[in-house]
Amino acid sequence: MNKKILDDLQAKLGQIMAHSPVKDIERNIRAILTQAVAKLDVVTKEEFEVQRLTLVQMQSKILSLETRLAELEHQIRHQKDVSSKSETGK
């Protein structure tokens, strides 16, 4: 019997809340928040993940190019050293 009374009370409170100004306020707040978020410059998680992966790939490519550039600079310095030594030896 107590269970039935509690269930009835819960049902009546649910009906009151559904038709109360509190529910209207909640709906209005949700609408305002939805509009505010829509105006923000945000991306989806999927778009963010694509950009993150692209960034990781670009960082790897930059590192590879920096390494290659350092190797080429080393070769140029070495060639200059060899050619300057051969010129002084003449």
C-alpha positions as CSV (number, residue, x, y, z in Angstrom):
1,M,0.0,0.0,0.0
2,N,2.8,2.4,0.8
3,K,4.4,1.6,-2.6
4,K,1.1,2.6,-4.4
5,I,0.9,5.9,-2.4
6,L,4.5,6.8,-3.3
7,D,3.9,5.9,-7.0
8,D,0.8,8.0,-7.1
9,L,2.6,10.9,-5.4
10,Q,5.5,10.6,-7.9
11,A,3.1,10.6,-10.8
12,K,1.3,13.7,-9.6
13,L,4.5,15.5,-8.9
14,G,5.7,14.6,-12.4
15,Q,2.5,16.1,-13.9
16,I,2.8,19.2,-11.8
17,M,6.4,19.7,-12.9
18,A,5.5,19.1,-16.5
19,H,3.0,21.9,-16.5
20,S,4.8,24.3,-14.2
21,P,6.8,27.4,-15.0
22,V,9.9,25.5,-14.1
23,K,9.5,23.3,-17.1
24,D,9.1,26.4,-19.3
25,I,12.2,27.9,-17.9
26,E,14.1,24.8,-18.5
27,R,13.0,24.7,-22.1
28,N,13.9,28.4,-22.6
29,I,17.3,27.9,-21.0
30,R,18.0,24.9,-23.3
31,A,16.9,26.9,-26.3
32,I,19.2,29.8,-25.4
33,L,22.1,27.5,-24.7
34,T,21.5,25.7,-28.0
35,Q,21.6,29.0,-29.9
36,A,24.7,30.2,-28.1
37,V,26.6,27.0,-28.9
38,A,25.4,27.2,-32.5
39,K,27.0,30.6,-32.8
40,L,30.3,29.4,-31.4
41,D,33.0,28.5,-33.9
42,V,33.3,24.8,-32.9
43,V,34.0,21.6,-34.8
44,T,32.8,18.1,-34.3
45,K,35.0,15.5,-32.6
46,E,35.5,13.8,-35.9
47,E,36.7,17.0,-37.6
48,F,39.0,17.7,-34.7
49,E,40.5,14.2,-34.9
50,V,41.1,14.6,-38.7
51,Q,42.9,17.9,-38.0
52,R,44.9,16.3,-35.2
53,L,46.0,13.4,-37.4
54,T,46.9,15.9,-40.2
55,L,49.0,17.9,-37.7
56,V,50.8,14.7,-36.5
57,Q,51.6,13.8,-40.1
58,M,52.8,17.4,-40.9
59,Q,55.1,17.4,-37.8
60,S,56.6,14.1,-38.9
61,K,57.2,15.5,-42.4
62,I,58.7,18.7,-41.0
63,L,61.1,16.6,-38.8
64,S,62.1,14.5,-41.8
65,L,62.7,17.6,-44.0
66,E,64.7,19.3,-41.2
67,T,66.9,16.1,-40.9
68,R,67.4,16.0,-44.7
69,L,68.3,19.8,-44.7
70,A,70.8,19.2,-42.0
71,E,72.4,16.4,-44.0
72,L,72.6,18.5,-47.1
73,E,74.1,21.4,-45.2
74,H,76.7,19.0,-43.7
75,Q,77.5,17.8,-47.2
76,I,77.9,21.3,-48.5
77,R,80.2,22.2,-45.7
78,H,82.2,19.1,-46.2
79,Q,82.6,19.8,-49.9
80,K,83.7,23.3,-49.2
81,D,86.3,22.1,-46.7
82,V,87.6,19.5,-49.2
83,S,87.8,22.0,-52.1
84,S,89.5,24.7,-49.9
85,K,92.0,22.1,-48.7
86,S,92.7,21.0,-52.3
87,E,93.1,24.7,-53.4
88,T,95.6,25.5,-50.6
89,G,97.6,22.3,-51.4
90,K,98.2,23.4,-54.9
